[in-house]
């Protein structure tokens, strides 16, 4: 089957093994820097977020690998040069990549960072791979095929978000980006348990049923959410804005996301706990 056909939402499962391999290769390059020892060389981007040698090594590896895998598709990476919306608007299908999600966690050396690769079709994430270099944990999904987890060198295991059936809700929060809006949410929800985590691993905890909700009431970019959104949705959960609409990609000049919720049970009225607009 031609490469162009393989990237369609109906056939994207054929790409999964190759994309997982690319994510793992990028992870190995990140670990080469992570395990080197000594002080990391950290630069600051225009938005004041950190950038390291590992970010760029993973970026170059993924962009080159996707170029060989699907040369007909453009790639938008966090570390790409800015691409104006006038050009991006013509893309019906493209790769959306965060080569190192959780650079702050990487700098802290706490292991809670990931490689995120997503295929976007018609403004929706139809394939997602989230790889954790330190643990070797991989989450992946493609539209209509379910969501899976691989621990180390093990076999793929299906994962499922959990319905809300009472009891103390488990809420995932950002380790490095706390906010007053998040604290308001916790007060509104009442008794709860909080798990603090970095990177897109927060969304994956909801996808595998270890948590009920991850409210992100602060700024993120589209490459932060795309891969995990496919995993969450295929696991039966949802990644939605505060109006409970699924996030969509490449619809505007800005690549910033709205505030969003990752929920295991989309039918539960989570919205009532949000701070008033």
Buried (B, 14 or more C-beta within 10 A) or exposed (E): EEBEEBBBBEEBBBBBEBBBBBBBBBBEBBEEBBEEEEEBEBEEEEEEEBBBBBBBBBBBBBBEBBBEBBEEBBBBBBBBEEBEEEEBEEBEBBBBBBBBBBBBBBBBEBBBBBBBBBBBBEEBBBBBBBBBBBEBBBBBBBBEBBBBBBEEEEEBEEBBBBBBEEEEBBBBBBBBBEBEBBEBBBEEBEEBEEBEBBBBBBBBBBBBBBBBBBBBBBEBBBBBBBBBBBBBBBBBBBBBBBEBEBBBBBEEEEBEBBBBBBBBBBEBEBEEBBBEE
